[in-house]
Every structure is written in C-alpha cells, then in structure tokens.
Amino acid sequence: MAEGNVGPAIRQGLAALHFWIFDFPQLEVYRQNVDAIDSDASFSCFAQFDDLDVVAKIIEIAEEIICQDGDDDGILSPAVAARPTSASQAWATIHTILRENRLAIVEDFGGEERFERRECQYGILRALLCHALSDMCGKQRDYVGRIMAIGRPDIQQEIMKILQENNTQGNNDYEDNNETGDYSAFMEASTSG
C-alpha cells in the first residue's frame, strides 16, 4: 500500500476513522487490536484496509449508512454490484456508491491506484462519517450513540475535528450537496458526556 508522505492530521484522523468503522457489527470478527490504536497510530494499524474481505464489509456499512428507512433502491448501480476482486477495487466501489449518492469528497489522486493511498481512504471514510452524523442520515442518533459509547475521548475529539473540518471546508464537489449539514446531535452528545 502506498503510504506516501501523509501528514499527522490525516494519520490521526484515519486512526479515529479506523476505530469508528471497526465498531460496526459487520467488522466484529476483524476488530482485533483496534483498542490498541492511539491517536498517533502508525500506518501498520491500517493494514486491514488492504484486506479485500474487510473492505467488502465496509461496502456493506456504506450501504447501511446511505440507505435509510428501508429504501435501498438504486444504491448499487450494475457497474458496482459485482464483487470486487481487490481491496483497491472495493475502495473504488465505495467511492462510486458515495458519488452516485452525491456524497464523495475525494481529491483526484490519479487512476485506480489512488484508492490504495491512505489519503484517499481517509477521504472516503470521512465522507461516510460526515453523512452518518449529519441530520441528513436517518440513523444519525444511532450512530451518535455508538460513537459516544466508544469510551475513548481521544477518538471522540478527533471525530469532532473531522466534522468541524468538513463544516469549514465545505463539500464543494456538488453544488446541491448539503453535507455540511447539522451535526448538532453529535456536538450536543459530546458536550453533555
């Protein structure tokens, strides 16, 4: 996997996103060593993001987050419905799901190999997190409750930074995307905890 010269902000953010995504039941069997992740995690912790089976489960999580109220029509286009044959293809599938639902904020790092880069994976997971915690997500309160139950203030603070960054930068890929929406449910829960 191409680690590149990734800055501390992405490293810390990816550590929090890793902890968050592995808290989903779909990844329970892969949850090994997640509790050992600290906010300055080395990228060796993220080797699971190179595992096709793990990223295939993240596809399921992406579908769950985006597909609310039993309305799962049209989440997967025929181009994405086929099972990916590599972790990079699986990340590309998640990116396509996000794009089709006008949620992705991933810079163009070039070709399909961009999905092997941690910066790209960070962008994809960040888009999922921001949607899951926004008022546009039907299960927002469930996802907020799950994060508050983590019991790791460092992870919760990093998630708050990611949300604030998203609100500051905005989501400019689509003019009608309002993903910089209301995160007050998370902000209120984090200040009252």
C-alpha positions as CSV (number, residue, x, y, z in Angstrom):
1,M,0.0,0.0,0.0
2,A,1.3,3.5,-0.9
3,E,1.6,5.3,2.4
4,G,3.3,8.3,0.9
5,N,4.2,11.3,2.9
6,V,1.0,11.5,5.0
7,G,0.8,14.3,7.5
8,P,-0.2,14.0,11.1
9,A,-3.7,15.3,10.6
10,I,-4.6,12.6,8.2
11,R,-2.8,10.0,10.3
12,Q,-4.7,11.0,13.5
13,G,-8.0,11.3,11.5
14,L,-7.5,7.9,9.9
15,A,-6.8,6.4,13.4
16,A,-10.2,7.7,14.6
17,L,-12.0,6.7,11.4
18,H,-10.4,3.2,11.7
19,F,-11.7,2.9,15.3
20,W,-15.1,4.2,14.3
21,I,-15.6,1.9,11.2
22,F,-14.4,-1.2,13.1
23,D,-17.1,-0.5,15.7
24,F,-19.8,-1.6,13.2
25,P,-21.1,-5.1,13.7
26,Q,-20.1,-6.1,10.2
27,L,-16.5,-5.9,11.2
28,E,-16.7,-7.5,14.6
29,V,-14.6,-10.6,13.5
30,Y,-11.9,-8.2,12.2
31,R,-11.9,-6.0,15.3
32,Q,-8.5,-7.3,16.6
33,N,-6.1,-4.8,18.0
34,V,-8.5,-1.8,17.5
35,D,-8.4,-0.9,21.1
36,A,-4.7,-0.6,20.9
37,I,-4.9,2.2,18.4
38,D,-3.7,5.6,19.7
39,S,-4.1,9.0,18.1
40,D,-0.6,8.8,16.7
41,A,-1.1,5.4,15.2
42,S,1.5,4.0,12.8
43,F,0.2,3.0,9.4
44,S,0.8,-0.7,10.2
45,C,-2.5,-0.5,12.1
46,F,-4.3,0.2,8.9
47,A,-3.1,-2.9,7.0
48,Q,-6.7,-4.2,7.4
49,F,-7.7,-1.5,4.9
50,D,-5.7,-3.6,2.4
51,D,-7.7,-6.7,3.0
52,L,-10.4,-7.4,0.4
53,D,-12.8,-9.1,2.9
54,V,-12.5,-6.2,5.3
55,V,-13.2,-3.6,2.6
56,A,-16.1,-5.6,1.3
57,K,-17.6,-5.3,4.7
58,I,-17.1,-1.6,4.6
59,I,-19.1,-1.6,1.3
60,E,-22.0,-3.1,3.4
61,I,-21.5,-0.4,6.0
62,A,-21.6,2.3,3.3
63,E,-24.8,0.9,2.0
64,E,-26.3,0.8,5.5
65,I,-25.3,4.4,6.2
66,I,-26.6,5.7,2.9
67,C,-29.7,3.5,2.6
68,Q,-32.2,4.6,5.3
69,D,-35.9,3.8,6.0
70,G,-35.8,0.6,4.0
71,D,-35.3,2.4,0.8
72,D,-32.4,0.6,-0.8
73,D,-33.5,1.1,-4.4
74,G,-30.7,2.3,-6.7
75,I,-27.9,2.2,-4.1
76,L,-25.7,-0.1,-6.3
77,S,-25.6,0.6,-10.0
78,P,-25.0,-2.5,-12.1
79,A,-21.4,-1.3,-12.6
80,V,-20.8,-1.6,-8.8
81,A,-22.9,-4.6,-8.0
82,A,-20.2,-7.1,-9.0
83,R,-18.0,-8.3,-6.2
84,P,-14.6,-6.5,-6.3
85,T,-11.5,-8.7,-6.8
86,S,-9.1,-6.4,-4.9
87,A,-9.1,-4.1,-1.9
88,S,-8.4,-1.2,-4.3
89,Q,-11.5,-2.1,-6.4
90,A,-13.5,-2.4,-3.2
91,W,-12.5,1.2,-2.2
92,A,-13.4,2.3,-5.7
93,T,-16.8,0.7,-5.2
94,I,-17.4,2.6,-2.0
95,H,-16.3,5.8,-3.8
96,T,-18.8,5.1,-6.6
97,I,-21.6,4.5,-4.1
98,L,-20.8,7.8,-2.5
99,R,-20.6,9.6,-5.8
100,E,-23.9,8.1,-7.0
101,N,-25.4,9.5,-3.9
102,R,-23.6,12.8,-4.2
103,L,-21.6,12.4,-1.0
104,A,-18.0,11.8,-2.0
105,I,-15.2,14.3,-1.3
106,V,-12.1,12.6,-2.6
107,E,-9.4,14.5,-4.4
108,D,-8.3,13.1,-7.7
109,F,-5.0,11.4,-6.9
110,G,-5.0,9.8,-10.4
111,G,-6.1,6.4,-11.8
112,E,-7.5,3.5,-9.9
113,E,-4.3,3.2,-7.9
114,R,-5.4,6.3,-5.9
115,F,-7.7,4.0,-3.9
116,E,-4.6,2.4,-2.4
117,R,-3.5,5.7,-0.9
118,R,-4.3,6.3,2.7
119,E,-5.3,9.9,1.9
120,C,-8.0,8.6,-0.4
121,Q,-9.2,6.1,2.1
122,Y,-9.3,8.9,4.6
123,G,-11.5,11.0,2.3
124,I,-13.9,8.1,1.7
125,L,-14.3,7.2,5.3
126,R,-14.6,10.9,6.2
127,A,-17.5,11.3,3.8
128,L,-19.2,8.2,5.3
129,L,-18.7,9.6,8.8
130,C,-19.9,13.0,7.9
131,H,-23.1,11.6,6.3
132,A,-23.7,9.2,9.2
133,L,-23.6,12.0,11.8
134,S,-25.4,14.6,9.7
135,D,-29.1,15.4,10.1
136,M,-29.5,14.0,6.6
137,C,-29.0,10.5,7.9
138,G,-32.0,8.6,9.1
139,K,-29.9,6.7,11.7
140,Q,-28.0,9.7,12.9
141,R,-29.0,9.2,16.6
142,D,-27.9,5.6,16.5
143,Y,-24.5,6.4,15.0
144,V,-24.0,9.2,17.5
145,G,-24.9,6.9,20.4
146,R,-22.5,4.3,19.1
147,I,-19.6,6.8,19.0
148,M,-20.5,8.1,22.5
149,A,-20.4,4.5,23.8
150,I,-16.9,4.0,22.5
151,G,-15.5,5.4,25.7
152,R,-12.4,6.9,24.1
153,P,-12.4,10.7,24.4
154,D,-9.4,10.9,22.1
155,I,-11.3,9.2,19.3
156,Q,-14.4,11.3,20.0
157,Q,-12.4,14.5,19.9
158,E,-10.8,13.5,16.6
159,I,-14.2,12.7,15.1
160,M,-15.3,16.2,16.3
161,K,-12.3,17.7,14.5
162,I,-13.2,15.9,11.3
163,L,-16.8,17.2,11.5
164,Q,-15.5,20.7,12.1
165,E,-13.1,20.4,9.2
166,N,-15.9,19.3,7.0
167,N,-18.0,22.3,8.0
168,T,-15.1,24.6,7.5
169,Q,-14.0,23.3,4.1
170,G,-17.5,22.5,2.9
171,N,-18.4,19.9,0.4
172,N,-17.9,21.6,-2.9
173,D,-18.0,18.6,-5.3
174,Y,-21.7,19.2,-5.9
175,E,-23.5,22.5,-5.7
176,D,-26.6,20.9,-4.2
177,N,-24.8,18.8,-1.6
178,N,-25.7,20.0,1.9
179,E,-23.5,17.5,3.7
180,T,-22.1,20.3,5.8
181,G,-25.4,19.9,7.5
182,D,-26.4,19.8,11.1
183,Y,-24.1,17.8,13.3
184,S,-25.7,19.2,16.5
185,A,-26.8,15.7,17.7
186,F,-23.1,14.7,17.9
187,M,-21.9,18.0,19.2
188,E,-24.6,18.1,22.0
189,A,-23.9,14.5,23.0
190,S,-20.1,15.1,23.2
191,T,-20.5,18.2,25.4
192,S,-23.0,16.6,27.7
193,G,-21.0,13.4,28.2
